[in-house]
Amino acid sequence: SLTVLFYLTPVFYGLANVPSRYSLLLKLNPMATIVTANRWLLLGEPAPSLLQCLYTVGLSVAIAVLGYLFFVRVQDRFVDNL
């Protein structure tokens, strides 16, 4: 799954170069918004929309909270598994 996200992150190509049928799939990748924002700052390409930025922040917070809750649940056994 990380390999798929790697190839779906527009580092060497902009979202404008992607066929429209795949653009929604790319916009679901939170790293695409971050890379697009960097391309906007450095290369002057179009900025990501506010909705894309909010989606990225919301998904990042949700993943962080889920990761914390998982860690709290397994922290007693965590050292034993290392």
Backbone as CSV, one residue per row, in Angstrom:
resi,resn,N_x,N_y,N_z,CA_x,CA_y,CA_z,C_x,C_y,C_z
1,SER,0.821,-1.193,0.000,0.000,0.000,0.000,0.867,1.260,0.000
2,LEU,2.004,1.243,0.681,2.890,2.407,0.655,3.497,2.614,-0.727
3,THR,3.745,1.535,-1.434,4.288,1.648,-2.783,3.283,2.316,-3.708
4,VAL,2.019,1.967,-3.555,0.972,2.593,-4.374,0.892,4.079,-4.063
5,LEU,0.926,4.442,-2.768,0.887,5.857,-2.401,2.110,6.594,-2.923
6,PHE,3.251,5.926,-2.953,4.467,6.533,-3.488,4.272,6.924,-4.954
7,TYR,3.721,6.014,-5.744,3.535,6.302,-7.161,2.361,7.246,-7.410
8,LEU,1.445,7.355,-6.455,0.320,8.277,-6.593,0.629,9.670,-6.051
9,THR,1.853,9.907,-5.631,2.248,11.226,-5.151,2.910,11.977,-6.298
10,PRO,2.356,13.127,-6.679,2.850,13.838,-7.869,4.118,14.640,-7.602
11,VAL,5.234,13.949,-7.452,6.505,14.631,-7.214,7.121,15.073,-8.540
12,PHE,7.200,14.188,-9.491,7.839,14.492,-10.773,6.851,14.943,-11.835
13,TYR,5.595,14.994,-11.495,4.564,15.433,-12.435,3.527,16.235,-11.654
14,GLY,2.918,17.199,-12.286,1.882,18.001,-11.649,0.513,17.372,-11.843
15,LEU,-0.443,17.803,-11.055,-1.800,17.273,-11.191,-2.419,17.657,-12.527
16,ALA,-1.937,18.728,-13.143,-2.454,19.132,-14.452,-2.057,18.138,-15.543
17,ASN,-1.004,17.363,-15.321,-0.530,16.392,-16.310,-1.220,15.038,-16.193
18,VAL,-2.071,14.882,-15.192,-2.740,13.608,-14.949,-4.102,13.618,-15.638
19,PRO,-4.474,12.525,-16.305,-5.809,12.473,-16.912,-6.901,12.694,-15.857
20,SER,-7.967,13.335,-16.263,-9.025,13.717,-15.319,-9.659,12.514,-14.625
21,ARG,-9.671,11.360,-15.261,-10.284,10.179,-14.634,-9.473,9.688,-13.428
22,TYR,-8.189,10.065,-13.334,-7.349,9.662,-12.206,-7.127,10.778,-11.186
23,SER,-7.596,11.976,-11.475,-7.312,13.100,-10.586,-7.966,12.928,-9.213
24,LEU,-9.169,12.368,-9.151,-9.812,12.145,-7.854,-9.001,11.165,-7.012
25,LEU,-8.492,10.127,-7.630,-7.665,9.155,-6.921,-6.411,9.816,-6.355
26,LEU,-5.809,10.701,-7.119,-4.628,11.406,-6.631,-4.968,12.377,-5.509
27,LYS,-6.121,13.004,-5.583,-6.511,13.961,-4.554,-6.839,13.284,-3.233
28,LEU,-7.118,11.984,-3.237,-7.360,11.248,-1.987,-6.072,10.985,-1.227
29,ASN,-4.942,11.054,-1.905,-3.650,10.857,-1.273,-3.270,12.146,-0.546
30,PRO,-3.137,12.124,0.784,-2.819,13.361,1.499,-1.445,13.928,1.140
31,MET,-0.513,13.102,0.739,0.797,13.607,0.341,0.724,14.409,-0.954
32,ALA,-0.274,14.135,-1.787,-0.422,14.889,-3.032,-0.695,16.355,-2.730
33,THR,-1.468,16.636,-1.694,-1.754,18.022,-1.326,-0.496,18.715,-0.827
34,ILE,0.289,18.016,-0.031,1.519,18.601,0.495,2.512,18.877,-0.635
35,VAL,2.659,17.933,-1.541,3.577,18.117,-2.667,3.064,19.227,-3.585
36,THR,1.755,19.278,-3.807,1.182,20.329,-4.648,1.394,21.703,-4.021
37,ALA,1.266,21.799,-2.701,1.512,23.073,-2.014,2.973,23.485,-2.158
38,ASN,3.876,22.546,-2.083,5.297,22.864,-2.278,5.581,23.281,-3.714
39,ARG,4.936,22.633,-4.671,5.105,23.025,-6.072,4.547,24.427,-6.292
40,TRP,3.465,24.777,-5.591,2.898,26.118,-5.681,3.881,27.157,-5.147
41,LEU,4.494,26.844,-3.997,5.438,27.790,-3.403,6.714,27.941,-4.221
42,LEU,7.217,26.829,-4.741,8.512,26.863,-5.415,8.431,27.131,-6.916
43,LEU,7.390,26.620,-7.564,7.335,26.685,-9.028,6.216,27.569,-9.563
44,GLY,5.345,28.068,-8.671,4.261,28.929,-9.114,3.106,28.201,-9.770
45,GLU,2.986,26.909,-9.540,1.860,26.156,-10.083,0.605,26.458,-9.266
46,PRO,-0.568,26.050,-9.728,-1.801,26.332,-8.981,-1.769,25.740,-7.563
47,ALA,-2.299,26.492,-6.623,-2.317,26.066,-5.221,-3.405,25.025,-4.997
48,PRO,-3.226,24.148,-4.003,-4.301,23.209,-3.665,-5.474,23.979,-3.070
49,SER,-6.667,23.445,-3.223,-7.855,24.119,-2.713,-7.910,24.024,-1.190
50,LEU,-8.712,24.875,-0.599,-8.886,24.861,0.846,-9.482,23.527,1.299
51,LEU,-10.379,22.975,0.496,-10.982,21.680,0.835,-9.927,20.578,0.875
52,GLN,-8.999,20.590,-0.066,-7.921,19.597,-0.068,-7.041,19.757,1.168
53,CYS,-6.748,20.996,1.543,-5.915,21.241,2.726,-6.622,20.778,3.993
54,LEU,-7.913,21.068,4.105,-8.678,20.622,5.277,-8.766,19.101,5.340
55,TYR,-8.931,18.464,4.177,-8.949,16.999,4.128,-7.630,16.422,4.634
56,THR,-6.513,17.009,4.190,-5.194,16.525,4.596,-4.977,16.707,6.088
57,VAL,-5.339,17.868,6.613,-5.183,18.112,8.051,-6.095,17.182,8.847
58,GLY,-7.344,17.033,8.435,-8.283,16.159,9.139,-7.830,14.704,9.141
59,LEU,-7.376,14.223,7.996,-6.906,12.841,7.913,-5.655,12.642,8.762
60,SER,-4.762,13.620,8.761,-3.540,13.527,9.567,-3.865,13.476,11.057
61,VAL,-4.793,14.316,11.500,-5.192,14.313,12.908,-5.863,12.986,13.262
62,ALA,-6.732,12.487,12.386,-7.410,11.216,12.649,-6.406,10.066,12.765
63,ILE,-5.424,10.025,11.881,-4.410,8.968,11.934,-3.574,9.093,13.199
64,ALA,-3.236,10.319,13.591,-2.452,10.517,14.815,-3.240,10.066,16.045
65,VAL,-4.519,10.387,16.112,-5.349,9.981,17.251,-5.495,8.465,17.282
66,LEU,-5.751,7.857,16.143,-5.868,6.388,16.096,-4.547,5.724,16.482
67,GLY,-3.437,6.270,16.031,-2.133,5.720,16.401,-1.877,5.836,17.890
68,TYR,-2.244,6.969,18.467,-2.077,7.155,19.916,-2.953,6.184,20.698
69,LEU,-4.214,6.044,20.283,-5.116,5.115,20.979,-4.621,3.678,20.871
70,PHE,-4.097,3.306,19.715,-3.539,1.970,19.553,-2.329,1.777,20.454
71,PHE,-1.456,2.784,20.515,-0.270,2.680,21.353,-0.649,2.558,22.831
72,VAL,-1.616,3.351,23.280,-2.050,3.277,24.677,-2.587,1.879,24.985
73,ARG,-3.272,1.299,24.022,-3.867,-0.038,24.220,-2.796,-1.130,24.340
74,VAL,-1.717,-1.017,23.598,-0.715,-2.089,23.563,0.591,-1.720,24.258
75,GLN,0.649,-0.582,24.937,1.927,-0.149,25.494,2.460,-1.080,26.582
76,ASP,1.594,-1.782,27.301,2.076,-2.714,28.320,2.832,-3.895,27.700
77,ARG,2.437,-4.300,26.506,3.090,-5.416,25.829,4.100,-4.949,24.805
78,PHE,4.238,-3.644,24.643,5.060,-3.100,23.572,6.538,-3.498,23.719
79,VAL,7.087,-3.383,24.909,8.509,-3.710,25.131,8.749,-5.197,24.934
80,ASP,7.787,-6.021,25.309,7.953,-7.464,25.149,8.054,-7.844,23.671
81,ASN,7.411,-7.123,22.807,7.434,-7.447,21.384,8.650,-6.880,20.662
82,LEU,9.342,-5.952,21.277,10.550,-5.426,20.648,11.666,-6.420,20.832
